[in-house]
Amino acid sequence: MLNQYLTNIYILKNNIYNLYFNVKGEGSSNLIKDFKNDIINISNFYLNLGSLIKKIGGNPIMNVDEIKNISTLKQISSQDYTTKEALNIFYNDLSMINKMNNQVGEYALKNFKFSSINLVLEFNKYLEKRVGELSSVNDIIHNLN
């Protein structure tokens, strides 16, 4: 379960980099700034989750082929994205990760020490905040169309 979560975070991290480099159009400069902060938060969690897996006796999956086979999050193509497309993709990815984070949190409560649970809870705060922010922005964009 933790390795599948790690592979999903890996894909999320790559997707956000892809959006960071390829978002174009109105509002893209602000979105790029937000994505830069997201990259930092997601990358830090990725490193900490991989370290946790190792600490509890597992081997974090790092092989790209294995990551593709295990991850349930879909990797996006390298192409230009409008701000609306980028927001929708990131919102959907984060929502999926948020659901999985809640499952991992329940698993951690039953099986691990508090420090492990704290890692998941801290990431959950970030996810809940960003999903809420992105949901509000998506609502505004959809109401304009």
C-alpha positions in Angstrom: 0.0 0.0 0.0 2.8 2.5 0.9 4.7 1.7 -2.3 1.6 2.2 -4.4 1.1 5.5 -2.7 4.8 6.4 -3.3 4.4 5.6 -7.0 1.3 7.8 -7.2 3.2 10.6 -5.5 6.0 10.1 -8.1 3.5 10.4 -11.0 1.9 13.5 -9.3 5.3 15.1 -8.9 6.1 14.5 -12.6 2.7 15.8 -13.7 3.1 19.0 -11.7 6.5 19.5 -13.3 5.0 18.9 -16.7 2.2 21.5 -15.9 4.8 23.9 -14.5 6.8 23.9 -17.7 3.9 23.7 -20.2 1.0 25.9 -18.9 0.3 28.8 -21.2 -2.2 31.7 -21.4 -4.0 34.0 -19.1 -3.1 33.6 -15.4 -0.3 31.1 -16.2 2.4 33.2 -14.4 0.5 33.1 -11.1 -0.2 29.4 -11.6 3.4 28.7 -12.2 4.3 30.4 -8.9 1.7 28.2 -7.1 3.0 25.1 -8.8 6.5 25.9 -7.7 5.3 25.8 -4.0 3.4 22.6 -4.8 6.5 21.0 -6.2 8.4 21.7 -3.0 5.7 20.3 -0.8 5.1 17.2 -2.9 8.9 16.5 -3.3 9.5 16.8 0.4 6.6 14.4 1.1 7.9 12.0 -1.6 11.4 11.9 0.1 9.9 11.4 3.6 7.5 8.7 2.4 10.4 6.8 0.7 12.5 7.1 3.8 9.6 5.8 5.9 9.2 2.8 3.7 12.9 2.0 4.0 12.8 2.6 7.8 10.0 0.0 8.3 11.9 -2.6 6.3 10.6 -2.1 2.8 12.3 -1.0 -0.4 10.9 2.1 -2.0 10.0 1.5 -5.6 12.2 3.6 -7.8 12.3 1.7 -11.1 10.3 3.7 -13.7 8.8 0.6 -15.3 7.6 -0.7 -11.9 6.3 2.7 -11.1 4.2 2.8 -14.3 2.8 -0.7 -13.5 1.9 0.0 -9.9 0.7 3.6 -10.0 -3.0 4.2 -10.3 -2.5 7.9 -11.2 -2.1 8.5 -14.9 0.9 10.3 -16.3 0.0 13.3 -18.5 1.6 14.1 -21.9 4.2 16.7 -22.5 2.3 19.4 -24.4 1.0 22.9 -23.9 -1.9 23.2 -21.4 -4.2 26.2 -20.8 -4.6 27.4 -17.3 -8.0 25.8 -17.1 -6.7 22.5 -18.3 -3.8 22.6 -15.9 -6.0 23.5 -13.0 -8.4 20.6 -13.8 -5.6 18.1 -14.1 -3.9 19.2 -10.9 -7.3 19.3 -9.0 -8.2 15.8 -10.2 -4.7 14.4 -9.4 -4.7 16.0 -5.9 -8.2 14.8 -5.2 -7.2 11.2 -5.9 -4.0 11.6 -3.9 -6.1 13.1 -1.0 -8.4 10.1 -1.0 -5.4 7.7 -1.0 -3.7 9.7 1.8 -6.8 9.2 4.0 -6.6 5.5 3.4 -2.8 5.5 4.2 -3.5 7.5 7.3 -6.0 4.9 8.5 -3.5 2.2 7.8 -0.7 4.1 9.6 -2.9 4.6 12.7 -3.2 0.8 13.0 0.3 -0.2 12.1 2.9 2.5 12.8 4.3 4.9 15.3 3.1 8.4 15.8 6.0 9.9 13.8 4.8 8.0 10.7 1.2 9.0 11.3 2.3 12.6 11.7 4.0 12.5 8.3 0.6 11.6 6.7 -1.4 14.1 8.8 0.9 16.9 7.8 0.6 16.1 4.1 -3.1 15.8 4.6 -3.3 19.4 5.8 -1.5 20.6 2.6 -3.8 18.4 0.4 -7.0 19.5 2.0 -6.0 23.2 1.7 -4.9 22.9 -1.9 -7.9 20.8 -3.0 -10.2 23.4 -1.4 -8.4 26.3 -3.1 -8.4 24.5 -6.5 -12.1 23.6 -6.1 -12.9 27.3 -5.6 -10.9 28.3 -8.6 -12.4 25.6 -10.8 -15.9 26.7 -9.7 -15.2 30.3 -10.8 -13.7 29.2 -14.1 -16.7 26.9 -14.9 -19.2 29.7 -14.0 -17.5 32.0 -16.4 -18.0 29.6 -19.3 
